[in-house]
Amino acid sequence: MTLVRRATPDDAEELLRLRQVMIDSMPGANTDADWQSASLSTVTGRLADPDGGFAAFVVDHPERPDRPGALAALVVGTVEYRIGRTGNPHGRVGFVFSVATDPDARRRGYARACMEALVEWFREQGVGQIDLTASPDAEPLYVSLGFVRQPDPFMRLRF
């Protein structure tokens, strides 16, 4: 169906562009894009390290010959370690973030195909659970893949 591939360092700028597409879609989010130039070298380095616990899966944009290298969709995830527990004794947890599809490429199954590739990568990494935060619009996709809402009282401290 869809040609999903693992992102490479050459995809870093497009990955950041699509992350901004996701941020822009979140009500109340800070949509200032000035962070991208500072982030580019970090993301490029992470994409260059195939064993670093960071992976992005993408679909090349089929209708953008005017923009070589344009991406239609992406998903990004990391493998994190937490002390083990029942059901995940080794403490390997996958975290999904930056699921985004270019507005002109939506409703074609690209995000689903990328998510399926990321879930398989997490399995290969020995992950015992996968966490993500879901917008109301994206929740049906995640539910169809087997994700369920959790009652976690999630909190955050910023520095």
Protein Blocks (a to p, Z undefined) as FASTA:
>chain_A
ZZcddddfklmmmmmmmmmmmmmmpghiafbfklmmmmmmmmmmmmmmmknopacddddd
fklmklghiafbdcddddddddddehilnopacddehiacdfklghnommmmmmmmmmmm
mmmnopabdcddddfklmmmmmmnopacdfbdcddddZZ
